[in-house]
């Protein structure tokens, strides 16, 4: 299966679009450090999905890499929220999607390999 056809890829794409839209509205104080780091980290998620999909022998390694970056991203977004850079509507869109993506990756990681 092509990675962009995976539901986790589609949800991650939607999530990264939300992250990009949110970080554009950060105040100048946070936009160029916290905002840029957040978007860069979010974009890395696609590489891990692609690698996990292509290299089945090392799938767990790539999914673990995804989880590490995803947890970093969640922390960056929590910091942005703490600094009042994310409004309640943005939070309501992003946070449930983050939970959904996390569940999908965890399930994929635990799924047995198909031969």
Backbone as CSV, one residue per row, in Angstrom:
resi,resn,N_x,N_y,N_z,CA_x,CA_y,CA_z,C_x,C_y,C_z
1,UNK,0.843,-1.187,0.000,0.000,0.000,0.000,0.884,1.244,0.000
2,UNK,0.481,2.219,-0.745,1.195,3.491,-0.808,0.926,4.254,0.490
3,UNK,1.962,4.862,1.053,1.848,5.525,2.353,0.748,6.575,2.379
4,UNK,0.611,7.350,1.311,-0.393,8.421,1.328,-1.824,7.893,1.332
5,UNK,-1.987,6.582,1.126,-3.309,5.968,1.193,-3.650,5.478,2.601
6,UNK,-2.661,5.438,3.478,-2.890,5.008,4.857,-3.688,6.072,5.617
7,UNK,-4.602,5.627,6.472,-5.400,6.572,7.249,-4.519,7.420,8.172
8,UNK,-3.487,6.810,8.745,-2.606,7.574,9.631,-1.881,8.680,8.860
9,UNK,-1.546,8.417,7.609,-0.909,9.438,6.767,-1.896,10.582,6.517
10,UNK,-3.132,10.235,6.175,-4.153,11.254,5.909,-4.418,12.103,7.145
11,UNK,-4.516,11.444,8.302,-4.751,12.182,9.547,-3.550,13.045,9.909
12,UNK,-2.356,12.523,9.681,-1.145,13.302,9.950,-1.068,14.503,9.020
13,UNK,-1.437,14.326,7.773,-1.466,15.439,6.813,-2.416,16.535,7.297
14,UNK,-3.611,16.125,7.710,-4.585,17.093,8.232,-4.023,17.801,9.469
15,UNK,-3.384,17.024,10.324,-2.807,17.577,11.547,-1.687,18.583,11.242
16,UNK,-0.807,18.236,10.316,0.301,19.145,9.963,-0.249,20.431,9.350
17,UNK,-1.305,20.332,8.575,-1.942,21.533,8.027,-2.471,22.417,9.155
18,UNK,-3.067,21.810,10.163,-3.545,22.571,11.321,-2.387,23.225,12.063
19,UNK,-1.313,22.470,12.254,-0.126,23.016,12.930,0.409,24.223,12.166
20,UNK,0.492,24.113,10.853,1.006,25.208,10.033,0.099,26.429,10.138
21,UNK,-1.196,26.224,10.098,-2.129,27.347,10.212,-2.064,28.011,11.583
22,UNK,-1.889,27.206,12.619,-1.812,27.736,13.979,-0.519,28.524,14.180
23,UNK,0.604,27.962,13.741,1.888,28.618,14.012,2.030,29.939,13.256
24,UNK,1.287,30.120,12.175,1.316,31.406,11.459,0.809,32.543,12.336
25,UNK,-0.070,32.199,13.291,-0.681,33.214,14.147,0.072,33.443,15.462
26,UNK,1.179,32.733,15.669,1.959,32.959,16.888,2.460,34.401,16.888
27,UNK,2.592,34.950,18.068,3.174,36.286,18.168,4.639,36.222,17.736
28,UNK,5.188,37.365,17.407,6.565,37.423,16.905,7.556,36.783,17.870
29,UNK,7.295,36.937,19.151,8.176,36.387,20.181,8.306,34.867,20.060
30,UNK,7.255,34.188,19.618,7.247,32.729,19.581,7.299,32.143,18.173
31,UNK,6.983,32.932,17.175,6.841,32.426,15.809,8.121,31.818,15.260
32,UNK,9.245,32.463,15.475,10.475,32.054,14.797,11.288,31.010,15.542
33,UNK,10.940,30.739,16.765,11.639,29.670,17.485,10.659,28.523,17.734
34,UNK,9.681,28.759,18.554,8.717,27.717,18.897,7.884,27.314,17.676
35,UNK,7.428,28.266,16.914,6.612,27.970,15.735,7.380,27.204,14.675
36,UNK,8.593,27.650,14.382,9.412,26.975,13.366,9.790,25.566,13.812
37,UNK,10.162,25.396,15.065,10.523,24.073,15.590,9.314,23.137,15.547
38,UNK,8.153,23.663,15.863,6.928,22.872,15.838,6.629,22.385,14.423
39,UNK,6.693,23.273,13.465,6.399,22.893,12.082,7.452,21.930,11.537
40,UNK,8.719,22.174,11.817,9.785,21.262,11.367,9.585,19.859,11.934
41,UNK,9.240,19.781,13.200,9.022,18.489,13.843,7.804,17.794,13.233
42,UNK,6.753,18.546,12.979,5.545,17.982,12.378,5.835,17.411,10.993
43,UNK,6.636,18.097,10.216,6.945,17.633,8.866,7.760,16.344,8.863
44,UNK,8.556,16.129,9.898,9.339,14.893,10.001,8.462,13.644,10.148
45,UNK,7.254,13.827,10.628,6.368,12.682,10.839,6.109,11.923,9.541
46,UNK,6.036,12.651,8.426,5.789,12.000,7.138,6.925,11.045,6.762
47,UNK,8.150,11.434,7.075,9.287,10.560,6.765,9.181,9.240,7.520
48,UNK,8.805,9.310,8.782,8.694,8.089,9.581,7.566,7.191,9.075
49,UNK,6.451,7.775,8.675,5.363,6.970,8.126,5.816,6.300,6.834
50,UNK,6.455,7.085,5.981,6.927,6.554,4.702,7.930,5.413,4.921
51,UNK,8.874,5.608,5.824,9.883,4.594,6.087,9.271,3.343,6.714
52,UNK,8.348,3.531,7.640,7.695,2.374,8.269,6.903,1.577,7.240
53,UNK,6.337,2.270,6.285,5.561,1.602,5.245,6.464,0.881,4.237
54,UNK,7.602,1.464,3.925,8.486,0.901,2.901,9.417,-0.187,3.429
55,UNK,9.949,0.010,4.614,10.970,-0.886,5.154,10.386,-1.711,6.294
56,UNK,9.707,-2.769,5.929,8.976,-3.585,6.907,9.885,-4.244,7.932
57,UNK,11.119,-4.552,7.541,12.039,-5.198,8.485,12.390,-4.281,9.655
58,UNK,12.365,-2.986,9.411,12.710,-2.012,10.452,11.501,-1.176,10.876
59,UNK,10.312,-1.687,10.604,9.087,-0.919,10.875,9.013,-0.421,12.312
60,UNK,9.272,-1.298,13.259,9.169,-0.899,14.672,10.125,0.254,14.996
61,UNK,11.314,0.210,14.417,12.283,1.277,14.649,11.737,2.619,14.140
62,UNK,11.167,2.615,12.937,10.628,3.855,12.369,9.387,4.325,13.118
63,UNK,8.566,3.392,13.553,7.388,3.780,14.334,7.797,4.326,15.706
64,UNK,8.860,3.759,16.282,9.385,4.324,17.532,9.910,5.738,17.293
65,UNK,10.581,5.952,16.159,11.042,7.294,15.800,9.877,8.255,15.648
66,UNK,8.806,7.786,15.032,7.595,8.600,14.897,7.082,9.001,16.274
67,UNK,7.005,8.020,17.166,6.472,8.276,18.507,7.314,9.313,19.239
68,UNK,8.625,9.222,19.125,9.513,10.198,19.779,9.241,11.605,19.242
69,UNK,9.193,11.740,17.926,8.939,13.061,17.318,7.533,13.551,17.640
70,UNK,6.581,12.639,17.664,5.197,13.004,17.949,5.054,13.500,19.387
71,UNK,5.732,12.836,20.311,5.702,13.284,21.712,6.381,14.651,21.853
72,UNK,7.465,14.861,21.124,8.132,16.168,21.116,7.182,17.228,20.585
73,UNK,6.487,16.902,19.519,5.532,17.833,18.923,4.403,18.167,19.894
74,UNK,3.900,17.164,20.590,2.841,17.413,21.567,3.336,18.343,22.678
75,UNK,4.580,18.170,23.083,5.149,19.042,24.110,5.269,20.478,23.599
76,UNK,5.738,20.627,22.369,5.849,21.968,21.774,4.484,22.649,21.675
77,UNK,3.468,21.884,21.322,2.123,22.453,21.231,1.560,22.790,22.612
78,UNK,1.886,21.990,23.600,1.458,22.314,24.970,2.132,23.592,25.453
79,UNK,3.411,23.751,25.109,4.097,24.994,25.457,3.430,26.193,24.780
80,UNK,3.128,26.032,23.502,2.447,27.112,22.774,1.105,27.429,23.426
81,UNK,0.413,26.402,23.852,-0.864,26.603,24.538,-0.647,27.331,25.866
82,UNK,0.373,26.926,26.609,0.693,27.585,27.885,1.034,29.064,27.687
83,UNK,1.648,29.379,26.555,2.012,30.767,26.240,0.890,31.502,25.504
84,UNK,-0.286,30.890,25.469,-1.486,31.483,24.868,-1.317,31.809,23.388
85,UNK,-0.649,30.908,22.689,-0.467,31.068,21.251,-1.502,30.263,20.464
86,UNK,-2.226,29.405,21.158,-3.251,28.568,20.542,-4.583,28.879,21.213
87,UNK,-5.588,29.163,20.407,-6.892,29.460,21.005,-7.699,28.181,21.215
88,UNK,-8.819,28.305,21.875,-9.609,27.134,22.256,-10.136,26.369,21.046
89,UNK,-10.499,27.064,19.981,-10.996,26.384,18.782,-9.888,25.576,18.106
90,UNK,-8.699,26.134,18.055,-7.563,25.425,17.476,-7.229,24.193,18.309
91,UNK,-7.274,24.364,19.609,-7.018,23.245,20.525,-8.058,22.147,20.314
92,UNK,-9.311,22.541,20.171,-10.393,21.576,19.989,-10.230,20.786,18.697
93,UNK,-9.607,21.366,17.691,-9.357,20.662,16.438,-8.126,19.760,16.522
94,UNK,-7.061,20.268,17.115,-5.776,19.559,17.097,-5.672,18.427,18.099
95,UNK,-6.073,18.647,19.323,-5.800,17.679,20.370,-6.512,16.341,20.165
96,UNK,-7.787,16.292,19.734,-8.392,14.981,19.446,-7.721,14.272,18.265
97,UNK,-7.287,15.024,17.277,-6.600,14.442,16.130,-5.254,13.850,16.555
98,UNK,-4.565,14.517,17.481,-3.305,13.980,18.006,-3.546,12.645,18.696
99,UNK,-4.619,12.560,19.447,-4.934,11.313,20.144,-5.237,10.195,19.142
100,UNK,-5.975,10.521,18.112,-6.323,9.544,17.072,-5.071,9.040,16.347
101,UNK,-4.178,9.933,16.003,-2.929,9.543,15.331,-2.100,8.646,16.244
102,UNK,-1.995,9.019,17.501,-1.240,8.211,18.457,-1.780,6.794,18.569
103,UNK,-3.102,6.663,18.592,-3.713,5.328,18.660,-3.407,4.516,17.410
104,UNK,-3.462,5.158,16.249,-3.193,4.448,14.998,-1.750,3.950,14.936
105,UNK,-0.821,4.791,15.346,0.594,4.390,15.316,0.845,3.257,16.302
106,UNK,0.254,3.341,17.472,0.420,2.285,18.467,-0.152,0.971,17.953
107,UNK,-1.309,1.024,17.313,-1.909,-0.192,16.742,-1.054,-0.751,15.623
108,UNK,-0.537,0.120,14.777,0.312,-0.317,13.652,1.572,-0.984,14.193
109,UNK,2.138,-0.386,15.228,3.353,-0.928,15.821,3.113,-2.315,16.409
110,UNK,1.924,-2.536,16.968,1.618,-3.819,17.595,1.062,-4.854,16.638
111,UNK,0.751,-4.436,15.415,0.161,-5.372,14.440,1.200,-6.370,13.959
112,UNK,0.802,-7.625,13.821,1.737,-8.619,13.272,1.993,-8.347,11.784
113,UNK,3.169,-8.698,11.357,3.532,-8.529,9.928,2.750,-9.498,9.068
114,UNK,2.244,-8.987,7.957,1.593,-9.852,6.972,2.635,-10.328,5.991
115,UNK,2.570,-11.575,5.663,3.541,-12.138,4.706,2.935,-12.199,3.331
